[in-house]
Amino acid sequence: MAKVVIIGGGIAGLGAAHKIRRAAQAGENIEFILVEKDDRLGGKIFTDHGVDDQGRVYVADGGSDSFLTDKPAVHRVAKLLGVFDEETGTCDENKKTFIVKGGRLVEMPDGIMMFAPTKVLPMATTRLYSWPAKLRMALDLVIPRKKRWAEGEGAQQNDEPLEGFVVRRMGRECLDRLAEPLVGGVNGSDPKTMSLAATYPMLLEMEQKHGSLIRGFLAQRRKVEEMRLKYPLKPGAKRRTFFSSFLTGLQYFTDKLADAAGRDCIRTGVGATGISRDEEGTYKLSLEGGEVLSADAVIVATESWAAASLSKEIDAGIAGLVEQIPCSSSATVVMAFDEKDCPFPKDWHGILSPMVEHRPLTGVSLMSSKWPDRAPAGTVLLRGFLGGSRDQEVLERSDDELLELARTQLVELLSIAEDAKPLYARLFRWDRGMPQYTMGHLDRVDEIERRLAGIAGFALAGGAYRGVGVPNCLDSGEAAAAKVLGDLGIRVPSDGEQQGGRGR
């Protein structure tokens, strides 16, 4: 019986475990054990079902709260798990977004795609930008490409940081007011060092193909509208929104993934301290407390800083490359208030606070309006974000100080009653939890993967390599499982595989 040890119980590790369990259920001679240093599974997917003093329940996602609907990995695995019908879209009747400007909230103009305008009148009338900035953004239509790529080249060979690209195409104010909080902020990244090729290669490709971001996004919008006309939503079909989650929070999915993988093969509260490999090719995994596990293969599905440390004895070159992937820390605050203390309109999903506003709260989500059934009637559920690459120092404060800081920021921004006390409040800290895709990231990952290909039975997985989103991490875990199964000469199960026997 071949054995795989998986380190890390986030969605990447659970995705790998589920893939291996399915191989075993299809008749392959394989088993796994997963170890997770925390007392819970799910990693940065963490849904708290908080209860206030009146017994009312709040569905509070402390890490990721959604995934991109267009990325298929979660849908595909949800169908395998039998929970696809539990997916839910956002409440798009409330989908406004606001940007903080001068301490006030300005609605994002209609027609903005990422940070590029595609409609004239909303752009002309918005207070978000000055008139010189609007004219500068319009110059994107005539500014030539930086260069034409040579045949065979792509975004990776012509990478740029977000800041340089946006300022070059659309001006400094476009970067400061929208691109930085929307594109950089979502990734917790510094625009000065954030690699576009590793995060949003389509922006570089759009400039190359259309010679203009505005023309590129206009073409994209036309294509989307044509597809909607060609393939209208069928009666009774699930509504399609940009983001998706599950009815009782995103952790519902990782819980079901752990159940299907087999909790009898999962150990929590156990940290790994090192990995070695003997002359026969057997891996030795050292655990806290002195226990040593033997395995034929190992998958490291942890944060990059932990993966670098664990990989040193297997391949110092891989460890050195992984060590070059920096990570930023952040915190999420979820608070519920009595609706009578919240006189503001509720027809919006989010608020972005640009770096130039110098606010500790980088963004806010109105969870009770963004998702169905997240908060009881008569209450308002809000989620705020602190830290990230722009402000690591704020996280040195205590939990109580961060909760009060977030509360006072919400009072200032939304005119919540000054003396309003939260009905429910929880802080979630994510220490070094967000990998930064800096310039040269894809070259580093290419070299990591090249070196991994030469090490039988060893793989890395997670958000540090080819995508930080939930579907990307799930894909990463499944790809790691497929790699080590192939190394062991074990057939990788297809999605159509029937449990308990080989598929045709």
Secondary structure, DSSP 4 states (H G I P E B T S, - for coil): -EEEEEE--SHHHHHHHHHHHHHHHTT-SEEEEEEESSSSSSTT--EEEEE-TT--EEEEESS---EETT--HHHHHHHHHT-GGGEEE--GGG-EEEEEETTEEEEPPTTEETTEE--HHHHHH-SSS-HHHHHHHHGGGTSPPS-PPPTT--GGGG--BHHHHHHHHH-HHHIIIIIIIIIITTTT--TTTBBHHHH-HHHHHHHHHHSSHHHHHHHHHHHHHHHHHHSPPPTTPPP--SEEEETT-THHHHHHHHHHH-GGGEEES--EEEEEE-TTS-EEEEETTS-EEEESEEEE-S-HHHHHHHHTTT-HHHHHHHHTS-EEEEEEEEEEEEGGG--S---EEEEE--GGG--SEEEEEEHHHHSTTSS-TTEEEEEEEEESTT-SGGGGS-HHHHHHHHHHHHHHHH---TT---SEEEEEEEEEEEE--BTTHHHHHHHHHHHHHTSTTEEE-STTTS--SHHHHHHHHHHHHHHHHHHTT-PPPPTTPPTTS---
